[in-house]
Each structure stands twice: as C-alpha cells, then as structure tokens.
Amino acid sequence: MTWRLADVLDVTAETDRVKTLALDVPGWPGHRAGQHVDVRLTAEDGYQAERSYSIASAPSGTRLELTVECLDDGEVSPYLTDELRTGDKLELRGPVGGYFVWEPSVGGPVLLVGGGSGVVPLMAMIRERAAAASDVDMRLLLSSRSWEGVIYRDELERLEGDGLTVTHTLTRSQPEGWTGYARRIDADMLAAVGPGVGDRPHIYVCGPTPLVEAVATALVGLGHEPSRVKTERFGPTGG
Amino acid sequence: MSFVSRGFRGRRQPEADSARVPPGQYVTTDYPVLSAGPTPHTSLDVWDFSITGEVDEEKGWTWAEFQALPSEEVTVDIHCVTKWSKLDTTWRGVSIDTLLEGVDTAAEHVIQYSDGGYTTNTPLEDVTGGKAWIVYEYDGEPLAPEHGGPARMLLPHLYFWKSAKWIRGLRVQREDEPGFWEQNGYNNYGDPWKEQRYWGD
C-alpha cells in the first residue's frame, strides 16, 4: 500500500484535547466508514514514527478528515494536534481495515457504542448514513467524561432524528440540571438504549479497552450474537 | 527525495532497543488488547486442542492432558501490526514441535482456529522448528481471557495477529486459505521486518 502526501487544509478544535485535520489526499482511492489510515512522521535526520487514526469523514466527502485526541505522553498525537497547521503536508497511507465498517447496504438496525474519541469511526458511519439519506434505525450511545468533552456534540444534535438517536452518558461531571445517564455503560443502559436482541442489530463498539471489554461482554450477556458485535479498541499507548 | 514533517523531532528509542524494533514500530511497556469481537470465555472442562486436516492421524488433548505435556518457558519480543512492540515478554507453553511429534503430512499450510471463529493462516514451516508455541501462562500467571486465555498461539517472528487468541486447534492443509484479518486487508504473511502489514506490502 503506497504512502501519499496529503495537504493539510484545516485544523479545527473539537474539544480542548481533540482536533480534526481536514486533508486533501491526491489519488485517494476512497474508503468505507469505519476504516483507518496510517500516519507517518519523519524528522530531519530520517527518524520516523507511525500511528493509526480512524477516518472521521463520510466516504462521499471531498476531504479526508481525521480526528485526533492529544495524549499527554504521546509521540505523534501532540504533533498532529499542536504543531500541524494549514499548508503543512502529512504523509499517510490507507484506507485500512475491512471488518469494522458500515455502509448503507449493510442495513440496520445499528447500535453504535463509543467511549471518548472512540466515537470517531462511528461518526464516519453516522455521516455516511446522513449523506446517503438512509433511514436505517441507528442509535449511538456515547460515553464521555463531561459535556465539554463530547466530541462532535453540536453536529450530533443537528443530525439526530429521522431514525438516528443519540444518547450520552457523562461519567465524571455533568452540567447543572443534567437528567441523562451519569455512569459507565452497563447492561441496563445497553438494553434501554439499544435495539432488542430479536431485531439482530449490527453492533459496533469503539473505545478504550476496559470500556470495550465491559460493553462487549454485557452485549453477549444480553443475548446478542457475538458475531454481530464488532469491536475496535485503543489502549493508553496509542501515542 | 525524502519528505520531512515540519517541526517533528520525535522520541528516539534507546539505542539498545532500536535493533530489536522493526520499522514503523514503537516500544510499549503496557500490554494493549486488540480483538475484533467479544472475548470468549470457554470453561476448562470443555476446552480441548486438536490437530486436524491432512494428517495421517488426527490428535487431541483435554486441558489436563495438555498441561501434562512437556512445556517450555520462552522470552521473546512481540510486534503488533497496530505499531506497538513489546520486548522480553515471558510465556510458558508447549512447542508446536511437541504437538506435531509423530504427525505425518505432505501439506504445507496450517490454519489456526479459535473460539469465537477467528482464524489465521501461515506456512506450516513457520510454526515448526522451535518457532511457535501454544502458551497458557504470561509472566508466570495464567493467561488472562482478554489476552487470549486459556491458551493462545505464540508465533513471535510474525505480526501478532498471526498468534491466534483462544486457540483450539491447528488444521493442516495442502492449500493456503486466508484467515480473518488476511481477508480483511491485512498481509497474507506478515513479516514485521519487511513491514508486511497490508495487502500489497
């Protein structure tokens, strides 16, 4: 798979720790919602570092967007969120991954469960659904630490309706008057938010390992078929 | 020719490690978890391990029988296709050479198969000759389910997706057959030193 040199069109803040890079990638072959790219940084002495990042944009978009969370001890993510700016170039290759993908032909119902920046590949699916004017029953359950920390908060609010529901749980702090969930995702929450087992939803779970382990185990416990539960994880070492 | 990322300095590996770290990888001291679906939890009462396929005689072991096989402690470096490498990991398990002792086959390929439906394929010669083990201990402790317990393949010279978690057997075949990730965009062989991550690498 060949490396390509992308032009950085724009860098925008999603939250205080998360930024979206909008890229123009000459020769980009197109992607499916849920796939990722490998990014490679090269220092002047030739030293290189590579990491993978989920694609945030819908396949039909004209720009490729990556949403990156800055990790305090990271090597690559702080460069992408704090150093990179419009007019820079960024080396990447992809798209990668043929399993954790959704497209309108897959159909529904769909349950998306995300933790923090694990929402990124799920957002590509939500955007693809909107772009295709699909009326598939799609439900997002998103765990964030705080209301300010919810990635894509305004866009999710705009897209909600016509078969898309968005449910937040805020695990560390909640705004005054918050009446939504305020705990880690558990079986009761998944049963209340998700389609029933009998509806055989396609389920996508992405987030830090403890969340993915807990959610996937709870879903199987509720009776969902393990083969319908697709997971994508990132550890603290993502960088 | 080469492109430089403006303003990128990077964090170098310690000199001693760099010769042990394949291109595009970085060293972690954590132990990240990666899998495509829920973690299976198979009771040891029903666990067994089989050698099947094109062999003169199929073989199988219960958990108790497997534990009674001669085991080895191995310390190796492992390399995950998602870019992390972990150095000096210590495992205990049974060499594939031990499992294949007395097995006669003309076939040249092997499929690892697991609880949960995962499969991965390699040439048979990549799991023999002291290169691969079915391990059930990590760092002196029973292997945790999220890391592939009760038992997983340890095939350290290839990217770690070639080391199936929750493994239940080896199927020996004449024909190669791409496994789970190999059908989903990942390289059929997966040599980390040649950076064979994806199709076409």
Interface residues (C-beta under 8 A of the other chain):
Chain A: M1 L5 D38 R40 L41 T42 A43 E44 G46 Y47 Q48 A49 E50 R51 S52 E75 Y79 E83 D88 K89 L90 E91 V96 G97 G98 Y99 F100 T209 V212 E213 A216 T217 L219 V220 P226 S227 V229 K230 T231 R233 F234 G235 P236 T237 G239
Chain B: S2 F3 V4 S5 R6 G7 F8 R9 G10 R11 R12 P23 G24 Q25 Y26 T28 D30 P32 V33 L34 S35 A36 G37 P38 T39 P40 T82 K83 W84 G116 G117 E146 F180 W181 Q183 N184 G185 R197 Y198 W199 G200 D201
